[in-house]
Amino acid sequence: MRARQLVQAPARARLAAALNDAVRSAEDPRTVAFPHPQVPVAGRSVRACAAELRDLARALADPHPRARGVVLARDLLTDGNSPLYPGATADQLRSRILTARAAL
């Protein structure tokens, strides 16, 4: 049942919007819908992986995603130890993004 909830279009749209907001917050914080995130993203790594993050966000709109990929994309955003946040390298972030993308 949880997998069905995660792959529903509205849930995936929220994840995609959050990924795009992460990129925007690293590129130009004034353009983010929620200008005061709880945890700031790792700006340098996010900018280096912006194309991959946007691709992942677009892939979340695919009509028949696999739940595993959606879970990995969600974890990228919700896990405070995720390489999306300070403390990881761009290579670590890119690896996690590509893993989530491949799992979709």
trRosetta pair geometry for C-beta under 8 A, 3 or more apart (Angstrom, degrees):
i j d omega theta_ij theta_ji phi_ij phi_ji
1 4 5.7 -53 -155 33 35 113
1 5 6.7 37 148 -20 65 103
2 5 5.5 -52 -153 33 37 114
2 6 6.4 35 152 -20 68 106
3 6 5.7 -55 -148 36 32 112
3 7 6.4 16 161 -8 66 110
3 67 3.8 -21 -154 -121 101 159
4 7 6.3 -65 -144 42 28 99
4 8 6.9 48 154 -45 62 94
4 67 8.0 -43 -51 -90 31 127
5 8 6.0 -40 -160 0 32 116
5 11 6.4 97 153 -46 66 158
6 11 5.7 -132 -147 122 32 150
6 12 7.8 80 160 -62 57 80
6 67 5.6 90 78 -144 125 89
6 70 4.7 141 149 117 109 135
6 71 6.3 8 -177 -67 162 73
6 74 6.9 -81 -145 -32 115 148
7 11 7.3 28 32 67 8 123
7 12 6.8 19 -155 -49 37 119
7 65 5.5 -165 -137 71 99 96
7 66 7.9 -83 -100 166 130 10
7 67 5.3 -80 -48 -88 116 76
7 70 5.5 -153 -85 -18 67 160
8 11 4.9 81 66 11 85 106
8 12 7.0 -169 88 -5 40 91
9 12 5.8 -63 -144 43 31 108
9 13 6.0 35 158 -26 68 107
9 61 7.8 47 -142 -136 87 61
10 13 5.5 -52 -144 33 31 114
10 14 6.6 34 156 -20 63 101
11 14 5.9 -52 -155 32 32 111
11 15 6.7 32 148 -16 63 104
11 70 7.6 56 115 -174 113 132
12 15 5.5 -51 -150 36 38 113
12 16 6.2 40 152 -20 68 104
12 60 4.3 -178 -177 168 100 99
12 61 6.7 162 129 -81 122 41
12 65 6.6 141 -107 19 146 149
12 70 6.2 -77 -96 -123 96 117
13 16 5.6 -52 -146 37 32 113
13 17 6.3 34 154 -20 65 105
13 60 7.5 172 -73 123 30 115
13 61 7.3 62 -89 -94 72 85
14 17 5.7 -53 -147 36 31 112
14 18 6.4 31 154 -19 64 106
15 18 5.7 -57 -149 36 31 111
15 19 6.4 32 153 -20 66 103
15 57 7.6 -167 118 -121 74 70
15 60 5.5 -151 86 -146 112 159
15 70 7.0 171 7 -156 169 80
15 73 5.4 77 170 125 137 118
15 74 5.8 -75 -110 -83 129 72
15 77 6.6 -158 -142 0 80 151
16 19 5.7 -52 -149 34 32 111
16 20 6.4 29 153 -14 65 106
16 57 4.0 106 -151 -162 79 81
16 58 7.3 107 -140 -58 124 23
16 60 4.4 -159 -65 67 103 134
16 61 6.3 31 -72 -46 161 90
17 20 5.7 -56 -148 40 32 110
17 21 6.2 36 151 -22 65 106
17 33 7.6 -4 168 12 112 148
17 57 7.7 126 -43 -149 22 120
18 21 5.4 -50 -145 35 33 115
18 22 6.6 42 152 -26 63 98
18 77 5.2 52 125 -135 135 147
19 22 5.6 -48 -154 26 33 115
19 23 6.9 31 150 -15 63 100
19 53 5.2 -171 177 179 103 94
19 54 7.5 168 130 -88 111 33
19 56 6.0 -134 -159 91 161 106
19 57 4.2 -160 81 -75 130 105
19 60 7.7 152 11 -6 141 142
19 73 7.1 -48 -62 -171 131 106
19 76 7.7 34 -98 98 101 127
19 77 6.9 -94 -70 -73 71 119
20 23 5.7 -51 -153 35 37 110
20 24 6.3 35 150 -16 68 106
20 53 7.6 158 -83 135 40 104
20 54 6.8 67 -101 -109 80 74
20 57 5.2 87 -49 -130 89 167
21 24 5.5 -55 -143 42 34 110
21 25 6.0 37 156 -25 68 105
21 32 5.2 84 -160 -142 89 92
21 33 5.9 -70 -108 25 124 96
21 34 6.8 31 -168 34 148 90
22 25 5.9 -52 -145 33 27 110
22 26 6.7 22 155 -14 60 106
22 41 4.9 116 -158 -78 89 154
22 46 5.8 -134 149 -139 94 137
22 53 6.5 -116 82 -170 115 149
22 77 7.4 -131 -49 -111 137 90
22 84 6.2 -44 -156 -169 150 120
23 26 6.0 -63 -156 37 31 107
23 27 6.2 16 154 -9 68 114
23 46 6.1 -165 -105 167 50 106
23 47 7.9 118 -150 -93 70 45
23 50 4.8 101 -141 -135 115 88
23 53 5.2 171 -64 94 114 138
23 54 6.3 15 -46 -58 167 88
24 27 5.7 -64 -139 46 32 103
24 28 6.3 -50 -173 58 71 75
24 29 7.8 120 135 -103 73 26
24 31 4.8 -107 -176 92 120 107
24 32 5.1 159 105 -79 112 75
25 29 5.3 39 -151 -109 62 70
25 32 4.6 37 -79 -73 85 142
25 37 6.7 3 -126 -12 163 132
25 40 7.3 -155 148 -149 130 74
25 41 5.7 117 88 19 121 120
25 43 7.9 -110 118 -99 78 84
25 46 7.7 -7 74 119 84 163
26 41 5.5 -74 -61 89 102 125
26 42 7.8 4 -102 92 126 39
26 43 4.3 159 -138 -136 89 64
26 44 7.9 -147 -160 -25 121 18
26 46 3.8 -174 -46 90 161 125
26 47 5.0 -148 141 -52 124 80
26 50 7.3 -145 77 -82 129 104
27 31 7.7 -24 84 42 97 128
27 47 6.4 131 -77 -104 73 93
27 50 7.0 61 -57 -106 119 142
28 31 4.9 52 97 4 105 112
29 32 5.8 -38 -161 3 51 119
29 35 6.5 86 165 -146 90 85
30 35 7.5 11 -124 -115 32 120
32 35 5.3 136 78 -91 103 55
32 37 7.7 -64 155 -37 151 103
34 37 6.1 90 111 -76 107 70
37 40 6.1 133 70 -87 112 45
37 41 7.4 37 67 -26 160 79
39 80 6.2 167 -62 -129 168 87
39 85 5.3 -12 144 -125 126 131
40 43 7.5 -20 156 -43 109 92
40 85 7.5 116 87 -140 46 81
40 86 7.0 36 86 -26 89 110
41 45 7.9 -128 158 68 90 94
41 46 4.8 40 143 -44 129 149
41 84 5.7 -59 -135 161 96 81
41 85 6.2 -97 -128 -99 44 51
41 86 7.9 137 160 -38 25 68
42 45 4.1 15 112 34 118 117
42 46 5.8 146 78 -22 65 91
42 83 7.1 -59 22 169 147 57
42 84 6.6 177 19 158 97 29
42 85 5.7 107 -30 165 92 14
42 86 4.8 148 -90 -82 87 45
42 87 7.2 -116 -83 25 127 50
42 88 6.3 -118 -36 54 167 80
42 93 7.0 -148 66 -62 131 140
43 46 5.8 -62 -138 39 23 108
43 47 6.2 22 164 -17 64 107
44 47 6.0 -56 -148 36 26 109
44 48 6.4 25 153 -18 62 109
44 90 6.8 -91 125 -59 83 109
45 48 5.6 -56 -148 38 32 112
45 49 6.2 3 160 4 67 114
45 83 6.6 -118 157 160 155 91
45 84 7.7 -161 102 -132 122 29
45 88 6.4 49 -94 92 171 83
45 89 6.4 158 -101 165 121 26
45 90 4.1 -166 -130 -85 73 65
45 92 7.7 -30 -145 58 141 86
45 93 4.6 122 165 -3 119 148
46 49 6.1 -72 -141 54 28 93
46 50 6.6 64 152 -73 64 74
46 53 6.8 13 -156 -31 77 156
46 84 6.8 58 -83 -155 102 69
46 93 7.2 -114 -77 -178 50 163
47 50 5.7 -9 -151 -38 34 113
48 90 3.9 -17 82 -136 147 143
48 93 7.7 114 76 67 103 130
48 94 7.5 -72 118 -54 102 111
49 52 4.7 -54 -172 47 83 115
49 53 5.5 88 125 -28 90 98
49 90 5.9 179 -35 -159 101 87
49 93 5.0 -129 -14 114 160 118
49 94 5.0 -154 -105 -79 118 77
49 97 5.9 159 180 -7 131 156
50 53 5.7 -57 -145 38 30 111
50 54 6.3 28 158 -17 66 106
51 54 5.9 -56 -148 38 29 109
51 55 6.3 31 152 -21 63 107
52 55 5.5 -52 -146 36 32 114
52 56 6.4 36 153 -20 64 103
52 94 5.9 108 26 -131 170 75
52 97 4.5 90 140 123 120 147
52 98 6.6 -55 -155 -60 131 77
52 101 7.3 -105 -170 -34 87 145
53 56 5.6 -51 -149 35 32 112
53 57 6.4 35 151 -20 64 104
53 97 6.1 -85 -77 -124 59 140
54 57 5.5 -51 -149 35 35 114
54 58 6.4 35 152 -18 66 102
55 58 5.7 -52 -149 36 33 110
55 59 6.2 35 152 -22 65 107
55 101 6.4 17 116 -115 105 140
56 59 5.5 -54 -146 36 31 114
56 60 6.8 42 152 -30 62 98
56 73 6.0 168 170 -114 117 114
56 76 8.0 -4 151 47 160 165
56 97 5.4 -111 -45 -163 141 92
56 100 5.9 41 -137 96 128 117
56 101 5.1 -103 -96 -76 84 96
56 104 7.9 161 -144 -28 70 142
57 60 5.8 -47 -158 19 33 116
57 61 7.9 30 147 -17 57 98
58 61 6.0 -57 -171 26 43 111
59 62 5.6 -11 -171 -19 55 114
59 65 7.4 105 148 -104 80 115
59 69 7.6 -84 131 157 121 139
59 101 5.7 112 27 -136 168 81
59 104 5.0 112 150 83 120 167
60 65 6.6 -1 -140 -71 45 157
60 70 6.9 102 -130 -109 92 81
60 73 6.2 -175 -83 142 118 174
60 104 7.1 -109 -83 -122 49 142
62 65 5.2 116 72 -65 104 84
62 104 6.5 117 34 155 138 120
65 69 5.7 -114 -178 71 104 121
65 70 5.6 101 124 -51 133 104
65 104 4.8 -49 -144 -161 98 88
66 69 5.1 87 69 6 85 103
66 70 7.4 -162 95 -5 45 88
66 103 6.1 -116 80 158 119 67
66 104 5.9 165 37 -161 83 26
67 70 5.5 -58 -151 38 40 112
67 71 6.1 42 153 -23 72 104
68 71 5.7 -54 -150 35 30 112
68 72 6.5 28 153 -17 64 106
68 103 4.5 -106 111 177 101 119
69 72 5.7 -53 -147 37 33 110
69 73 6.4 33 154 -17 66 104
69 100 5.5 105 -158 -178 70 61
69 101 7.1 57 -150 -127 118 9
69 102 7.5 -164 -103 79 111 37
69 103 3.6 172 -80 102 77 83
69 104 3.2 -175 148 -71 165 55
70 73 5.7 -53 -148 37 32 111
70 74 6.2 34 151 -20 65 107
70 104 7.1 93 -47 -109 62 84
71 74 5.6 -55 -147 38 30 113
71 75 6.3 33 153 -21 65 105
72 75 5.6 -49 -144 35 32 113
72 76 6.6 44 151 -28 61 99
72 96 7.4 -167 176 -178 102 79
72 99 6.1 -126 -175 113 150 93
72 100 3.6 -164 112 -105 115 86
72 103 5.4 90 12 53 143 147
73 76 5.6 -46 -156 23 33 118
73 77 7.1 21 151 -8 61 105
73 100 4.6 124 -64 -178 68 138
73 104 7.6 38 -33 -71 124 111
74 77 6.0 -67 -160 42 35 105
74 78 5.8 -2 160 4 74 120
75 78 6.1 -70 -124 52 29 91
75 79 4.9 20 -177 -18 74 120
75 82 6.6 160 142 -90 69 120
75 100 8.0 -164 51 -91 95 122
76 79 7.1 -25 -96 32 10 101
76 82 5.2 127 -155 -158 40 140
76 83 7.8 -42 -142 51 84 74
76 84 5.4 97 170 -34 81 129
76 96 5.7 146 -103 139 105 122
76 97 6.9 79 -122 -85 153 63
76 100 6.1 -55 -32 -45 132 155
77 82 7.1 -15 -24 38 10 173
77 84 6.6 -8 -94 44 41 168
78 82 7.6 97 60 -27 35 138
79 82 4.2 115 78 -45 94 97
80 85 6.3 -35 -166 36 49 165
81 85 7.5 -104 -131 56 8 121
81 87 7.7 -68 -146 85 59 139
82 85 5.7 87 70 9 78 96
82 88 7.6 -83 135 -1 39 151
82 96 7.0 164 -161 152 87 168
83 87 7.9 -123 -120 83 53 74
83 88 3.3 -114 -128 113 81 160
83 89 7.2 -37 -151 53 121 44
83 92 4.1 -167 -111 115 149 103
83 93 4.0 -151 124 -76 116 67
83 95 7.8 63 29 51 161 90
83 96 5.5 162 35 7 119 138
84 88 7.9 23 5 49 23 133
84 93 6.2 113 -78 -127 47 109
84 96 7.8 -102 -40 85 82 142
85 88 7.3 76 69 13 53 107
88 92 4.3 -108 180 79 110 139
88 93 6.0 127 113 -49 122 84
89 92 4.8 103 56 4 76 99
89 93 7.1 -139 100 -1 44 86
90 93 5.5 -55 -149 39 36 112
90 94 6.0 39 153 -22 69 106
91 94 5.6 -50 -142 36 31 113
91 95 6.3 36 156 -23 63 105
92 95 5.8 -53 -151 32 29 114
92 96 6.7 25 154 -14 63 105
93 96 6.0 -59 -152 38 32 107
93 97 6.2 31 153 -20 67 108
94 97 5.7 -56 -146 37 31 112
94 98 6.1 26 159 -15 66 109
95 98 6.0 -59 -145 40 26 106
95 99 6.3 29 155 -21 62 108
96 99 5.6 -53 -146 35 31 114
96 100 6.5 30 155 -17 64 105
97 100 5.9 -59 -153 37 29 108
97 101 6.2 28 151 -19 66 109
98 101 5.4 -50 -141 37 34 114
98 102 6.2 35 158 -19 66 105
99 102 5.9 -54 -146 37 27 109
99 103 6.4 24 155 -18 62 111
100 103 5.7 -62 -149 38 30 111
100 104 6.9 42 152 -36 63 96
101 104 5.9 -44 -159 11 34 114
